[in-house]
Amino acid sequence: DGLRKRTFSARELAEACIRAMERARSLNAMITETADRALAMATSVPARVAGLGDRSGALAPGRQADFVHLSDGLELRGVWQRGVRLA
């Protein structure tokens, strides 16, 4: 697929998740979209645009299972990489 593969440390993944949450909060505050739509705009939409939508950006069979658990207020509750909880 022409993409370089890289394994991220738990810290790097957590930092990326925090940045994604901050983008989702900003999007949600700037627009009148629902929290679900704002979160999609920070996760699944960029994955699809980058050509990674078949394996990233959502939880589904056959995908990487890299995800974060957020509270209703978009606070970080947990981080998973390839289905394994890191934080």
CNS distance restraints for C-alpha pairs under 8 A (distance, minus, plus):
assign (resid   8 and name CA) (resid  12 and name CA) 5.84 0.50 0.50
assign (resid   8 and name CA) (resid  13 and name CA) 6.03 0.50 0.50
assign (resid   9 and name CA) (resid  13 and name CA) 6.20 0.50 0.50
assign (resid  10 and name CA) (resid  14 and name CA) 6.04 0.50 0.50
assign (resid  10 and name CA) (resid  86 and name CA) 5.98 0.50 0.50
assign (resid  10 and name CA) (resid  87 and name CA) 7.55 0.50 0.50
assign (resid  11 and name CA) (resid  15 and name CA) 6.09 0.50 0.50
assign (resid  12 and name CA) (resid  16 and name CA) 6.16 0.50 0.50
assign (resid  13 and name CA) (resid  17 and name CA) 6.12 0.50 0.50
assign (resid  13 and name CA) (resid  79 and name CA) 7.80 0.50 0.50
assign (resid  13 and name CA) (resid  81 and name CA) 7.91 0.50 0.50
assign (resid  14 and name CA) (resid  18 and name CA) 6.17 0.50 0.50
assign (resid  14 and name CA) (resid  79 and name CA) 6.56 0.50 0.50
assign (resid  14 and name CA) (resid  87 and name CA) 7.82 0.50 0.50
assign (resid  15 and name CA) (resid  19 and name CA) 6.28 0.50 0.50
assign (resid  16 and name CA) (resid  20 and name CA) 6.20 0.50 0.50
assign (resid  17 and name CA) (resid  21 and name CA) 6.11 0.50 0.50
assign (resid  17 and name CA) (resid  68 and name CA) 6.86 0.50 0.50
assign (resid  17 and name CA) (resid  79 and name CA) 7.88 0.50 0.50
assign (resid  18 and name CA) (resid  22 and name CA) 6.15 0.50 0.50
assign (resid  18 and name CA) (resid  76 and name CA) 7.49 0.50 0.50
assign (resid  19 and name CA) (resid  23 and name CA) 6.23 0.50 0.50
assign (resid  20 and name CA) (resid  24 and name CA) 6.15 0.50 0.50
assign (resid  20 and name CA) (resid  42 and name CA) 6.01 0.50 0.50
assign (resid  20 and name CA) (resid  43 and name CA) 7.38 0.50 0.50
assign (resid  21 and name CA) (resid  25 and name CA) 6.11 0.50 0.50
assign (resid  21 and name CA) (resid  39 and name CA) 7.79 0.50 0.50
assign (resid  21 and name CA) (resid  42 and name CA) 7.78 0.50 0.50
assign (resid  21 and name CA) (resid  74 and name CA) 6.63 0.50 0.50
assign (resid  21 and name CA) (resid  75 and name CA) 7.89 0.50 0.50
assign (resid  22 and name CA) (resid  26 and name CA) 6.14 0.50 0.50
assign (resid  23 and name CA) (resid  27 and name CA) 6.04 0.50 0.50
assign (resid  23 and name CA) (resid  42 and name CA) 6.35 0.50 0.50
assign (resid  24 and name CA) (resid  28 and name CA) 5.98 0.50 0.50
assign (resid  24 and name CA) (resid  35 and name CA) 7.83 0.50 0.50
assign (resid  24 and name CA) (resid  38 and name CA) 5.40 0.50 0.50
assign (resid  24 and name CA) (resid  39 and name CA) 5.20 0.50 0.50
assign (resid  24 and name CA) (resid  41 and name CA) 7.29 0.50 0.50
assign (resid  24 and name CA) (resid  42 and name CA) 5.61 0.50 0.50
assign (resid  25 and name CA) (resid  29 and name CA) 6.08 0.50 0.50
assign (resid  25 and name CA) (resid  38 and name CA) 7.61 0.50 0.50
assign (resid  25 and name CA) (resid  74 and name CA) 7.26 0.50 0.50
assign (resid  26 and name CA) (resid  30 and name CA) 6.06 0.50 0.50
assign (resid  27 and name CA) (resid  31 and name CA) 6.04 0.50 0.50
assign (resid  27 and name CA) (resid  38 and name CA) 5.76 0.50 0.50
assign (resid  27 and name CA) (resid  41 and name CA) 7.97 0.50 0.50
assign (resid  28 and name CA) (resid  32 and name CA) 6.84 0.50 0.50
assign (resid  28 and name CA) (resid  33 and name CA) 6.25 0.50 0.50
assign (resid  28 and name CA) (resid  34 and name CA) 6.94 0.50 0.50
assign (resid  28 and name CA) (resid  35 and name CA) 6.08 0.50 0.50
assign (resid  28 and name CA) (resid  38 and name CA) 5.35 0.50 0.50
assign (resid  33 and name CA) (resid  37 and name CA) 5.95 0.50 0.50
assign (resid  33 and name CA) (resid  38 and name CA) 6.26 0.50 0.50
assign (resid  34 and name CA) (resid  38 and name CA) 6.24 0.50 0.50
assign (resid  35 and name CA) (resid  39 and name CA) 6.04 0.50 0.50
assign (resid  36 and name CA) (resid  40 and name CA) 6.26 0.50 0.50
assign (resid  37 and name CA) (resid  41 and name CA) 6.22 0.50 0.50
assign (resid  38 and name CA) (resid  42 and name CA) 6.53 0.50 0.50
assign (resid  39 and name CA) (resid  43 and name CA) 6.20 0.50 0.50
assign (resid  40 and name CA) (resid  44 and name CA) 5.11 0.50 0.50
assign (resid  40 and name CA) (resid  45 and name CA) 5.91 0.50 0.50
assign (resid  41 and name CA) (resid  45 and name CA) 5.24 0.50 0.50
assign (resid  41 and name CA) (resid  46 and name CA) 6.96 0.50 0.50
assign (resid  42 and name CA) (resid  46 and name CA) 6.58 0.50 0.50
assign (resid  43 and name CA) (resid  47 and name CA) 6.34 0.50 0.50
assign (resid  43 and name CA) (resid  57 and name CA) 5.16 0.50 0.50
assign (resid  43 and name CA) (resid  58 and name CA) 7.61 0.50 0.50
assign (resid  44 and name CA) (resid  48 and name CA) 6.12 0.50 0.50
assign (resid  44 and name CA) (resid  53 and name CA) 6.85 0.50 0.50
assign (resid  44 and name CA) (resid  56 and name CA) 7.20 0.50 0.50
assign (resid  44 and name CA) (resid  57 and name CA) 3.83 0.50 0.50
assign (resid  44 and name CA) (resid  58 and name CA) 5.91 0.50 0.50
assign (resid  45 and name CA) (resid  49 and name CA) 6.21 0.50 0.50
assign (resid  45 and name CA) (resid  53 and name CA) 7.97 0.50 0.50
assign (resid  45 and name CA) (resid  57 and name CA) 7.27 0.50 0.50
assign (resid  46 and name CA) (resid  50 and name CA) 6.02 0.50 0.50
assign (resid  46 and name CA) (resid  57 and name CA) 7.63 0.50 0.50
assign (resid  47 and name CA) (resid  51 and name CA) 6.33 0.50 0.50
assign (resid  47 and name CA) (resid  52 and name CA) 4.90 0.50 0.50
assign (resid  47 and name CA) (resid  53 and name CA) 4.98 0.50 0.50
assign (resid  47 and name CA) (resid  56 and name CA) 5.99 0.50 0.50
assign (resid  47 and name CA) (resid  57 and name CA) 5.21 0.50 0.50
assign (resid  48 and name CA) (resid  52 and name CA) 5.43 0.50 0.50
assign (resid  48 and name CA) (resid  53 and name CA) 3.99 0.50 0.50
assign (resid  48 and name CA) (resid  54 and name CA) 7.61 0.50 0.50
assign (resid  48 and name CA) (resid  57 and name CA) 7.36 0.50 0.50
assign (resid  49 and name CA) (resid  53 and name CA) 7.51 0.50 0.50
assign (resid  52 and name CA) (resid  56 and name CA) 5.56 0.50 0.50
assign (resid  52 and name CA) (resid  57 and name CA) 7.58 0.50 0.50
assign (resid  53 and name CA) (resid  57 and name CA) 6.07 0.50 0.50
assign (resid  53 and name CA) (resid  58 and name CA) 7.94 0.50 0.50
assign (resid  54 and name CA) (resid  63 and name CA) 7.09 0.50 0.50
assign (resid  55 and name CA) (resid  62 and name CA) 6.94 0.50 0.50
assign (resid  55 and name CA) (resid  63 and name CA) 4.32 0.50 0.50
assign (resid  55 and name CA) (resid  64 and name CA) 5.91 0.50 0.50
assign (resid  56 and name CA) (resid  63 and name CA) 6.03 0.50 0.50
assign (resid  56 and name CA) (resid  64 and name CA) 6.20 0.50 0.50
assign (resid  56 and name CA) (resid  65 and name CA) 7.72 0.50 0.50
assign (resid  56 and name CA) (resid  66 and name CA) 7.62 0.50 0.50
assign (resid  58 and name CA) (resid  63 and name CA) 7.61 0.50 0.50
assign (resid  58 and name CA) (resid  65 and name CA) 7.86 0.50 0.50
assign (resid  59 and name CA) (resid  63 and name CA) 6.57 0.50 0.50
assign (resid  59 and name CA) (resid  64 and name CA) 7.93 0.50 0.50
assign (resid  59 and name CA) (resid  65 and name CA) 5.98 0.50 0.50
assign (resid  59 and name CA) (resid  67 and name CA) 7.81 0.50 0.50
assign (resid  60 and name CA) (resid  65 and name CA) 7.76 0.50 0.50
assign (resid  64 and name CA) (resid  81 and name CA) 7.69 0.50 0.50
assign (resid  64 and name CA) (resid  82 and name CA) 5.24 0.50 0.50
assign (resid  64 and name CA) (resid  83 and name CA) 7.41 0.50 0.50
assign (resid  65 and name CA) (resid  80 and name CA) 7.19 0.50 0.50
assign (resid  65 and name CA) (resid  81 and name CA) 6.29 0.50 0.50
assign (resid  65 and name CA) (resid  82 and name CA) 4.76 0.50 0.50
assign (resid  65 and name CA) (resid  83 and name CA) 4.94 0.50 0.50
assign (resid  66 and name CA) (resid  79 and name CA) 7.79 0.50 0.50
assign (resid  66 and name CA) (resid  80 and name CA) 5.39 0.50 0.50
assign (resid  66 and name CA) (resid  81 and name CA) 4.27 0.50 0.50
assign (resid  66 and name CA) (resid  82 and name CA) 5.22 0.50 0.50
assign (resid  66 and name CA) (resid  83 and name CA) 6.38 0.50 0.50
assign (resid  67 and name CA) (resid  79 and name CA) 6.04 0.50 0.50
assign (resid  67 and name CA) (resid  80 and name CA) 5.25 0.50 0.50
assign (resid  67 and name CA) (resid  81 and name CA) 6.60 0.50 0.50
assign (resid  68 and name CA) (resid  76 and name CA) 7.13 0.50 0.50
assign (resid  68 and name CA) (resid  77 and name CA) 7.31 0.50 0.50
assign (resid  68 and name CA) (resid  78 and name CA) 5.54 0.50 0.50
assign (resid  68 and name CA) (resid  79 and name CA) 4.47 0.50 0.50
assign (resid  68 and name CA) (resid  80 and name CA) 6.11 0.50 0.50
assign (resid  69 and name CA) (resid  76 and name CA) 6.25 0.50 0.50
assign (resid  69 and name CA) (resid  77 and name CA) 5.13 0.50 0.50
assign (resid  69 and name CA) (resid  78 and name CA) 4.99 0.50 0.50
assign (resid  69 and name CA) (resid  79 and name CA) 6.46 0.50 0.50
assign (resid  70 and name CA) (resid  74 and name CA) 5.04 0.50 0.50
assign (resid  70 and name CA) (resid  75 and name CA) 5.29 0.50 0.50
assign (resid  70 and name CA) (resid  76 and name CA) 4.85 0.50 0.50
assign (resid  70 and name CA) (resid  77 and name CA) 5.30 0.50 0.50
assign (resid  70 and name CA) (resid  78 and name CA) 7.27 0.50 0.50
assign (resid  71 and name CA) (resid  75 and name CA) 5.12 0.50 0.50
assign (resid  71 and name CA) (resid  76 and name CA) 6.64 0.50 0.50
assign (resid  71 and name CA) (resid  77 and name CA) 6.52 0.50 0.50
assign (resid  78 and name CA) (resid  85 and name CA) 7.19 0.50 0.50
assign (resid  78 and name CA) (resid  86 and name CA) 7.45 0.50 0.50
assign (resid  78 and name CA) (resid  87 and name CA) 5.24 0.50 0.50
assign (resid  79 and name CA) (resid  85 and name CA) 5.79 0.50 0.50
assign (resid  79 and name CA) (resid  86 and name CA) 5.47 0.50 0.50
assign (resid  79 and name CA) (resid  87 and name CA) 5.10 0.50 0.50
assign (resid  80 and name CA) (resid  84 and name CA) 5.11 0.50 0.50
assign (resid  80 and name CA) (resid  85 and name CA) 4.19 0.50 0.50
assign (resid  80 and name CA) (resid  86 and name CA) 5.46 0.50 0.50
assign (resid  80 and name CA) (resid  87 and name CA) 7.27 0.50 0.50
assign (resid  81 and name CA) (resid  85 and name CA) 6.53 0.50 0.50
assign (resid  81 and name CA) (resid  86 and name CA) 6.85 0.50 0.50
